[in-house]
Amino acid sequence: MKSVIAGLSVLVAATFINPACLFAAENWIVKESPYSVEKTADNLVAVIEKAPPTLMGRIDHAAGAKKAGLELEPTTLIIFGNPKVGTPIIQANRKAAMDLPTKILIWSEGGKTMMGALAPEGLKARYGIEGAEKSFKIMGGALGKLMDAAAK
């Protein structure tokens, strides 16, 4: 019993020490950007507006926090989607619509700008989706390309 508790303590400590552990557990794609959160978000929006996905929103969580009298490191959520890609996933399991359209979170952490999104494998596992393989493949490729372009 002591070894189980000790093992769990190490796991919990590692999670708090390294937030990336949480993203790995959730199957996130995480990339670093050399730019500020705002510049990275601007870059991402510009790339999305030239590509097939449709930009659906940009949420500045830090600005929202400031309006509420709170402080938050720069944190921006970009929401975008392509019905030709997302619809087959939602058809396979309607609950997947909770995580679609696709979102990329951009945040400041320890002086670095990070971008992250739920990987297609994470979405598939979260909802136990069978099928829609073509959509998941397209989504994975698009996420990587969009994040890479935002960081260039």
GUDOLO-114135 format. One record per residue (C-alpha): residue in one letter; y, x, z; residue number from 1. Coordinates in steps of 0.02 Angstrom, whole numbers, padded with zeros to 5 digits. Each point is the difference from the previous one (the first is absolute). Example, Ala and Ser with C-alpha at 12.3 -4.5 7.8 and 13.67 -1.06 7.14 Angstrom:
# residues 2
<'A', <-00225, 00615, 00390>, 1>
<'S', <00172, 00069, -00033>, 2>
***
This chain:
# residues 152
<'M', <00000, 00000, 00000>, 1>
<'K', <00119, 00142, 00043>, 2>
<'S', <-00029, 00080, -00169>, 3>
<'V', <00039, -00164, -00089>, 4>
<'I', <00163, -00018, 00097>, 5>
<'A', <00044, 00182, -00032>, 6>
<'G', <-00034, -00021, -00186>, 7>
<'L', <00107, -00156, -00009>, 8>
<'S', <00139, 00088, 00094>, 9>
<'V', <00000, 00141, -00127>, 10>
<'L', <00004, -00126, -00143>, 11>
<'V', <00144, -00097, 00076>, 12>
<'A', <00096, 00161, 00037>, 13>
<'A', <-00027, 00063, -00178>, 14>
<'T', <00065, -00164, -00068>, 15>
<'F', <00160, 00013, 00102>, 16>
<'I', <00022, 00183, -00039>, 17>
<'N', <-00032, -00023, -00186>, 18>
<'P', <00054, -00169, -00070>, 19>
<'A', <-00083, 00047, -00165>, 20>
<'C', <-00165, -00041, 00086>, 21>
<'L', <00052, -00182, -00001>, 22>
<'F', <00032, 00006, -00187>, 23>
<'A', <-00167, 00083, -00032>, 24>
<'A', <-00088, -00136, 00100>, 25>
<'E', <00088, -00132, -00104>, 26>
<'N', <-00032, 00089, -00167>, 27>
<'W', <00182, 00037, -00036>, 28>
<'I', <00068, 00108, -00138>, 29>
<'V', <00134, 00109, 00081>, 30>
<'K', <00114, 00123, -00090>, 31>
<'E', <00150, 00102, 00051>, 32>
<'S', <00166, -00005, -00092>, 33>
<'P', <00127, 00142, -00002>, 34>
<'Y', <00141, -00130, 00002>, 35>
<'S', <00076, -00113, 00131>, 36>
<'V', <-00075, -00171, 00029>, 37>
<'E', <00146, -00080, -00093>, 38>
<'K', <-00012, 00118, -00150>, 39>
<'T', <-00190, -00019, -00007>, 40>
<'A', <00017, -00189, 00005>, 41>
<'D', <00133, 00007, -00137>, 42>
<'N', <-00116, 00108, -00106>, 43>
<'L', <-00147, -00116, 00028>, 44>
<'V', <00102, -00154, -00045>, 45>
<'A', <00063, 00085, -00159>, 46>
<'V', <-00178, 00044, -00052>, 47>
<'I', <-00064, -00176, 00037>, 48>
<'E', <00141, -00079, -00100>, 49>
<'K', <-00055, 00102, -00153>, 50>
<'A', <-00186, -00036, 00022>, 51>
<'P', <-00108, -00157, -00016>, 52>
<'P', <00007, -00049, 00185>, 53>
<'T', <00138, -00118, 00052>, 54>
<'L', <00112, 00050, 00145>, 55>
<'M', <-00006, -00141, 00127>, 56>
<'G', <00096, 00072, 00145>, 57>
<'R', <00072, 00143, 00098>, 58>
<'I', <00009, -00016, 00188>, 59>
<'D', <00101, 00125, 00103>, 60>
<'H', <-00079, -00018, 00172>, 61>
<'A', <00123, 00124, 00077>, 62>
<'A', <00148, -00105, -00059>, 63>
<'G', <-00083, -00155, 00075>, 64>
<'A', <-00025, 00092, 00164>, 65>
<'K', <00181, 00055, 00001>, 66>
<'K', <00059, -00180, -00022>, 67>
<'A', <-00105, -00046, 00152>, 68>
<'G', <00080, 00141, 00101>, 69>
<'L', <-00155, 00108, -00008>, 70>
<'E', <-00036, 00172, -00072>, 71>
<'L', <-00136, 00041, -00124>, 72>
<'E', <-00029, 00155, -00104>, 73>
<'P', <00025, -00035, -00186>, 74>
<'T', <-00139, -00117, -00054>, 75>
<'T', <-00001, -00094, -00166>, 76>
<'L', <-00130, -00113, -00077>, 77>
<'I', <-00009, -00021, -00189>, 78>
<'I', <-00095, -00154, -00061>, 79>
<'F', <-00061, -00015, -00179>, 80>
<'G', <-00142, -00073, -00099>, 81>
<'N', <-00082, -00041, -00163>, 82>
<'P', <-00088, -00169, -00008>, 83>
<'K', <-00121, 00065, -00132>, 84>
<'V', <-00063, 00126, 00128>, 85>
<'G', <00017, -00098, 00163>, 86>
<'T', <-00062, -00171, -00055>, 87>
<'P', <-00183, 00052, -00027>, 88>
<'I', <00000, 00073, 00176>, 89>
<'I', <00071, -00160, 00073>, 90>
<'Q', <-00126, -00101, -00102>, 91>
<'A', <-00139, 00102, 00080>, 92>
<'N', <00068, -00038, 00174>, 93>
<'R', <00154, -00107, 00025>, 94>
<'K', <00037, 00085, 00167>, 95>
<'A', <00041, 00161, -00094>, 96>
<'A', <00163, -00085, -00048>, 97>
<'M', <00057, 00045, 00176>, 98>
<'D', <00009, 00184, -00055>, 99>
<'L', <00061, -00034, -00177>, 100>
<'P', <00118, 00030, -00084>, 101>
<'T', <-00019, 00186, 00026>, 102>
<'K', <00112, 00090, 00123>, 103>
<'I', <00051, 00181, 00023>, 104>
<'L', <00074, 00048, 00167>, 105>
<'I', <00122, 00145, 00004>, 106>
<'W', <00046, 00073, 00169>, 107>
<'S', <00071, 00150, 00089>, 108>
<'E', <-00117, 00089, 00119>, 109>
<'G', <00030, 00168, 00083>, 110>
<'G', <00134, 00048, -00126>, 111>
<'K', <-00111, -00044, -00148>, 112>
<'T', <00006, -00147, -00119>, 113>
<'M', <-00168, -00083, -00021>, 114>
<'M', <-00063, -00135, -00118>, 115>
<'G', <-00153, -00104, 00034>, 116>
<'A', <-00095, -00148, -00068>, 117>
<'L', <-00165, -00085, 00035>, 118>
<'A', <-00125, 00077, -00120>, 119>
<'P', <-00095, -00119, -00114>, 120>
<'E', <-00160, 00047, 00094>, 121>
<'G', <00082, -00055, 00162>, 122>
<'L', <00052, -00166, -00075>, 123>
<'K', <-00175, -00026, -00070>, 124>
<'A', <-00082, 00042, 00167>, 125>
<'R', <00123, -00102, 00103>, 126>
<'Y', <-00046, -00159, -00094>, 127>
<'G', <-00179, 00041, -00050>, 128>
<'I', <00042, -00023, -00184>, 129>
<'E', <-00139, 00008, -00127>, 130>
<'G', <00057, 00029, -00178>, 131>
<'A', <00177, 00021, -00069>, 132>
<'E', <-00044, 00182, -00029>, 133>
<'K', <00118, 00018, -00148>, 134>
<'S', <00146, -00062, 00106>, 135>
<'F', <-00039, 00118, 00142>, 136>
<'K', <-00012, 00147, -00120>, 137>
<'I', <00167, -00042, -00082>, 138>
<'M', <00081, -00025, 00170>, 139>
<'G', <-00060, 00168, 00064>, 140>
<'G', <00063, 00092, -00153>, 141>
<'A', <00167, -00089, 00005>, 142>
<'L', <00030, 00036, 00184>, 143>
<'G', <-00031, 00185, -00025>, 144>
<'K', <00111, 00010, -00154>, 145>
<'L', <00142, -00100, 00079>, 146>
<'M', <00000, 00104, 00159>, 147>
<'D', <-00008, 00163, -00098>, 148>
<'A', <00146, -00056, -00109>, 149>
<'A', <00104, -00050, 00152>, 150>
<'A', <-00024, 00173, 00074>, 151>
<'K', <00049, 00095, -00160>, 152>
***
